[in-house]
Amino acid sequence: MFGKLKEKLMGGGQSGIEVCAPVSGKIVALSDVPDPTFAQGILGQGAAVLPSEGRIVAPADGTIDVMFDTGHAVSMTTADGAEVLVHVGIDTVNLKGEHYKACCKAGDKVKKGDLLIEFDPAAIEAAGYQIITPVIICNTDAYSAVKAAAPGEVSAGGALLTLQK
């Protein structure tokens, strides 16, 4: 009895585990991301957001596993055990950190909505890079389904992915 109650309180159970949008913008199907590593789900299933702002926030409560030195990507493990990668832009590692500011570090405990990365979308695009931001569940095999929200506008903290155990 208490196991089911705990699941409901912790975000599991019938409704699944929610991973929120880390940035405001337009939801894009992962298959439409112009990079085969993401589009083919090689790193895992998920969705992408075309950002309308330059702030990445924690998509759930959890712990930062890796904050890339370049500030273009962050991975975390949520309190529910989902391993989430947020990758700001395509091939943006080549910018070597220019136009990005990391606002957390590995080992940090974060709450949903905490600021993780600041970036300059206009400067990144002016440098010739796309800012579409894949949000990947790296341990996809731990879930029976990873369901993305329908394409459309989303606010940071809004529903993006639902994970079914």
TASULNOR-V972102 format. One record per residue. N is the residue number from 1. PHI is phi in degrees with one decimal (999 if undefined). Layout:
N/PHI
N/PHI
//
This chain:
1/999
2/-69.1
3/-60.7
4/-67.6
5/-63.6
6/-60.8
7/-57.9
8/-65.2
9/-69.0
10/-89.0
11/97.4
12/-92.5
13/75.6
14/-62.3
15/-77.7
16/88.6
17/-96.4
18/-97.9
19/-116.0
20/-86.1
21/-66.7
22/-84.7
23/-155.5
24/-75.4
25/157.5
26/-106.4
27/-70.4
28/-128.2
29/-61.8
30/-56.9
31/-63.6
32/-95.0
33/-73.9
34/-78.5
35/-150.9
36/-61.0
37/-60.4
38/-82.3
39/-61.0
40/-89.0
41/70.5
42/-61.3
43/-87.5
44/139.5
45/-87.5
46/167.7
47/-152.3
48/-133.2
49/-129.3
50/-88.7
51/-63.8
52/-109.0
53/-152.4
54/-111.3
55/-133.9
56/-104.0
57/-116.5
58/-62.1
59/-79.2
60/-170.1
61/-70.6
62/167.9
63/-128.4
64/-73.1
65/-90.8
66/-139.7
67/-109.8
68/-61.3
69/-54.3
70/-78.4
71/74.6
72/-86.0
73/-154.9
74/-145.7
75/-124.0
76/-147.3
77/-111.8
78/-74.7
79/-59.5
80/-87.7
81/95.8
82/-75.7
83/-97.2
84/-113.3
85/-111.3
86/-114.6
87/-118.2
88/-85.4
89/95.8
90/-109.6
91/60.4
92/-74.1
93/-57.8
94/-65.9
95/-76.6
96/53.7
97/93.4
98/-64.3
99/79.8
100/-126.4
101/-135.7
102/-73.2
103/-116.3
104/-153.3
105/-142.2
106/-54.9
107/95.3
108/-64.9
109/-88.4
110/-128.2
111/-107.9
112/-50.5
113/96.1
114/-65.6
115/-69.2
116/-110.1
117/-143.9
118/-113.1
119/-148.2
120/-107.7
121/-55.9
122/-64.7
123/-67.6
124/-65.7
125/-65.9
126/-63.6
127/-80.9
128/95.3
129/-113.0
130/-84.8
131/-101.7
132/-52.0
133/-120.4
134/-67.1
135/-121.8
136/-113.5
137/-94.1
138/-71.7
139/-104.9
140/-50.2
141/-63.9
142/-80.8
143/-123.6
144/-76.4
145/-156.8
146/-122.9
147/-106.2
148/-92.2
149/-64.8
150/-63.9
151/-54.7
152/151.9
153/-76.7
154/-142.5
155/-97.4
156/-53.8
157/93.8
158/-80.4
159/-61.2
160/-125.0
161/-130.5
162/-123.4
163/-105.8
164/-103.5
165/-71.5
//
